[in-house]
Amino acid sequence: MKASELLSQIEAGETRFAGLHIAGSLAGANLEGIIFEQCSFLADFSGANLKGAKFLKGNIKRANFTDADLTKAFFEYMTIDAAIFRGSKASDVYFRENTYAGEYVSQDQFDQRLRYAADY
């Protein structure tokens, strides 16, 4: 699914998406509270509002979260590769049971390392 199609569905009131491959720019988009389950992403989330968004049992590859608002976002059982979280507002992010670049990453590692890395 193209990012523009996803945004159209969100504007129409959809709040839960499952089993989708989503590609494209979601930069600056309002994705507050949206639930993504078993979805895969190749997307630009820079500057997006992801407050309370949930990413469950999916994949994030080559994603840019620079300057995104991840306040109270929820990442669980995600496989994450080549994502940039630098500059994101990441207060109270729930980050559990995820892998990054093939390694398990704990909540503390996300808080201390991933959020500040240039291109981790």
Steps between C-alpha positions, in 0.01 A plus 500: 500500500627844415532745787248729329241219499560438871451869576173500304370207706602672823321818390192282437512382863699176491717453809620140471703344219620141473717302259598790277826600335512880522750702297555869444497827686296543816707806594301738716194273497262475795509130595406549863351185653516297177559125544721311254503123548713267288580788266831568330632848436747662266400853589594850602333590830707818554304762690195272524267496799516140624375565854356178635544316168552124524737296285441130571660183355628661181805638322649845469775531243683817396264728687567855609345612830706822524303768688194272527291513817509147641354591839346185648547310173506124533745269317468129574630192315633717220798428274670832437789563260669823394256732677596845622343621825737796553322816610172324563289599798495165673349551844355185655553284189418135568770296323483126578603175334640669190809432292713761330753397233455138609560563871252511785469860624371569851303800616817641658699456180232683306492781756878533524632409157249485218334834563829686471685309227554674169439191283481200728 
